[in-house]
Amino acid sequence: MARRIAAGAAYGGGSVGLIGAAAVGVLLAEVQLAKRSVGGGTAPIPPRGNGLYGLSFGRENPLHLAVLGDSTAAGQGVRRAGHTPGALLASGLAAVAERPVEVRNIALPGARSDDLERQVTQLLADRTRTPDACVIMIGANDVTHRMPPTQSVRYLASAVRRLRTAGAEVIVGTCPDLGTIEPVYQPLRWLARRVSRQLAAAQTIVVVEQGGRTVSLGDLLGPEFAANPREMFGADNYHPSAEGYATAAMAMLPTLCAALGLWPESDALDVDRDEDMLPVARAAATAASEAGTEVTGARAPWALLKHRRRRRLPAADAASHEPADHTAPAEDRAGPS
């Protein structure tokens, strides 16, 4: 199915049907039940978290990190800038690179993949700040608003292609598993999981084809969400909490560092961590079912399936844009300016 979606996007095909008409009545009833619970709380408007991180390494020659996508990329659900994905990734990246990192977060809550064209245009308009790396998190709203998956991945492929042409490394956090949302009941939960994973796999195929890397967000990266939904979801029962975003960022950081040449790379695959070289479509399907899995292109049509070791994220003081404490341990010396 992921191959069909990706092929449809490449050749201008239409929507790929995912469910039969007989299930529509039941599913509509389940949707109404879910709507009464999901979003019952209020998610605060996310702080941008733009600025310079890792001030203990000075201000000169910063790495430029851009964050694009939807509310998950923007960090909706948290109140402090340092709890947003961009700030968390910038703090970790600064500690690994031992360089300051400048963040530009232009993600838009509620955005679907068709908004990526606008976001990329906005990002690339300032030619004095071409990003070294871009992190994209997109897809959930495509599923909930029933955007045809072929259209969804076509927009994503175009965005990745433009960013790669501009010289940026691109890391895409694929569509999260909407079946993990606590108030969603069966059979809608099963359908949400199936459609989310199919879109995530198709996203991986087109991103790898354009020279990017993906990290499967799946159930938002790990059994923590299934075991601790109260802690990992935010006030609206839909967006992640601060702990949830930290878990997601911690899993994406190694891939971000590797893309920038800051992480040890080896041609040898670690079989103890189920790393493998697989055809792209098979690697994409495997990653979609196992959160935290990285897929990067190898020799066409092959891709590398990796499970990188997670790195503890440095603490970031998000209450203000003041320099971090320079007396902190080396691994914790990062914070917004």
Disulfide bonds with the S-S distance in Angstrom:
none
